[in-house]
């Protein structure tokens, strides 16, 4: 989770001109750039920025929901409908594994976008040692 938030924060700090990402498509390591059916990095940047507040809100909402709705759920559900501890543990494990996969994917995408943005800036800015006038 921390890696995701760190990568997103770094992206937000470094990508000062997101419009530079328009028309630039993500590419796999060692593969030719592909424009078929994939969003450009500007669209991906917008998506990644939109996801962060949802993740933050979701985490806060989970804590609040768990505290406020737990007693109501216990009293409203019949005793024979309660899953066993083993079933709950398995479901939690499965959901956490899925969340970890999603966050790892988002972290990887965010880091790659930030790296590509830095490459674009290096290409358009004069090299060090050259006068900028």
C-alpha positions as CSV (number, residue, x, y, z in Angstrom):
1,X,0.0,0.0,0.0
2,X,2.8,2.4,0.9
3,X,4.6,1.7,-2.3
4,X,1.4,2.6,-4.3
5,X,0.9,5.9,-2.4
6,X,4.6,6.7,-2.7
7,X,4.7,6.0,-6.5
8,X,1.5,8.1,-7.0
9,X,2.9,11.0,-4.9
10,X,6.1,10.9,-6.9
11,X,4.1,10.9,-10.2
12,X,2.0,13.9,-9.0
13,X,5.1,15.8,-8.1
14,X,7.1,15.1,-11.2
15,X,4.5,15.3,-13.9
16,X,4.1,19.0,-14.1
17,X,2.9,19.2,-17.7
18,X,0.6,16.1,-18.3
19,X,-0.2,17.4,-21.8
20,X,3.3,16.2,-22.8
21,X,1.9,12.7,-22.4
22,X,-0.7,13.2,-25.1
23,X,-0.1,10.9,-28.1
24,X,2.5,8.9,-26.2
25,X,1.6,5.2,-25.8
26,X,2.9,2.8,-23.2
27,X,5.3,0.2,-24.5
28,X,6.4,-3.1,-23.1
29,X,10.1,-3.5,-22.3
30,X,11.8,-4.5,-25.6
31,X,8.6,-4.3,-27.6
32,X,7.7,-1.9,-30.4
33,X,5.2,0.9,-29.4
34,X,1.6,-0.1,-30.0
35,X,-1.3,2.3,-30.6
36,X,-3.9,-0.4,-31.1
37,X,-6.8,0.0,-28.6
38,X,-4.7,1.4,-25.8
39,X,-5.1,4.7,-24.1
40,X,-2.2,7.2,-24.4
41,X,-0.2,8.1,-21.3
42,X,-2.2,11.3,-20.8
43,X,-5.4,9.2,-20.4
44,X,-3.6,6.7,-18.2
45,X,-2.3,9.6,-16.1
46,X,-5.9,10.9,-15.6
47,X,-7.0,7.4,-14.6
48,X,-4.3,6.9,-12.1
49,X,-4.9,10.3,-10.5
50,X,-8.7,9.5,-10.3
51,X,-8.1,6.1,-8.7
52,X,-5.9,7.5,-5.8
53,X,-8.7,9.3,-4.0
54,X,-11.0,6.3,-4.4
55,X,-8.4,4.1,-2.8
56,X,-7.9,6.6,0.0
57,X,-11.6,7.0,0.5
58,X,-12.2,3.2,0.3
59,X,-9.6,2.6,3.1
60,X,-11.2,5.2,5.3
61,X,-14.7,3.8,4.5
62,X,-13.7,0.3,5.4
63,X,-12.5,1.3,8.8
64,X,-15.7,3.3,9.5
65,X,-18.0,0.6,8.0
66,X,-16.4,-2.1,10.0
67,X,-16.9,-0.2,13.2
68,X,-20.5,1.0,12.6
69,X,-22.1,-1.9,10.8
70,X,-20.6,-4.9,12.7
71,X,-23.2,-5.0,15.6
72,X,-26.2,-4.6,13.2
73,X,-24.9,-7.4,10.9
74,X,-24.5,-9.7,13.9
75,X,-28.0,-9.1,15.2
76,X,-29.8,-9.2,11.8
77,X,-28.2,-12.4,10.5
78,X,-29.5,-15.8,11.6
79,X,-27.0,-17.9,13.6
80,X,-26.9,-20.7,11.0
81,X,-26.0,-18.2,8.2
82,X,-22.7,-17.1,9.9
83,X,-19.7,-18.4,7.9
84,X,-17.1,-20.3,9.9
85,X,-13.9,-18.7,10.9
86,X,-12.0,-20.8,8.3
87,X,-14.3,-19.5,5.6
88,X,-13.9,-15.9,6.7
89,X,-10.2,-16.3,6.8
90,X,-10.1,-17.8,3.3
91,X,-12.3,-15.1,1.9
92,X,-10.2,-12.4,3.6
93,X,-7.0,-14.0,2.3
94,X,-8.5,-14.1,-1.3
95,X,-9.6,-10.5,-1.2
96,X,-6.3,-9.3,0.2
97,X,-4.4,-11.2,-2.4
98,X,-6.5,-9.5,-5.1
99,X,-6.1,-6.1,-3.6
100,X,-2.3,-6.7,-3.5
101,X,-2.3,-7.6,-7.1
102,X,-4.3,-4.6,-8.1
103,X,-2.1,-2.2,-6.1
104,X,1.1,-3.8,-7.5
105,X,-0.2,-3.3,-11.0
106,X,-1.2,0.3,-10.3
107,X,2.2,0.9,-8.7
108,X,4.0,-0.6,-11.7
109,X,1.9,1.6,-14.1
110,X,2.5,4.7,-12.1
111,X,6.2,4.2,-11.9
112,X,6.4,3.4,-15.6
113,X,4.4,6.6,-16.5
114,X,6.7,8.7,-14.3
115,X,9.8,7.2,-15.9
116,X,8.5,7.8,-19.4
117,X,7.6,11.4,-18.5
118,X,11.2,11.9,-17.3
119,X,12.4,10.5,-20.6
120,X,10.2,12.9,-22.6
121,X,11.5,15.9,-20.6
122,X,15.1,14.8,-21.2
123,X,14.4,14.6,-24.9
124,X,12.9,18.1,-25.2
125,X,15.2,20.0,-22.7
126,X,18.7,21.0,-23.7
127,X,21.5,18.9,-22.3
128,X,23.5,20.1,-19.4
129,X,26.5,22.1,-20.4
130,X,24.7,23.6,-23.4
131,X,23.6,27.2,-23.1
132,X,19.8,27.5,-23.1
133,X,19.7,30.8,-25.0
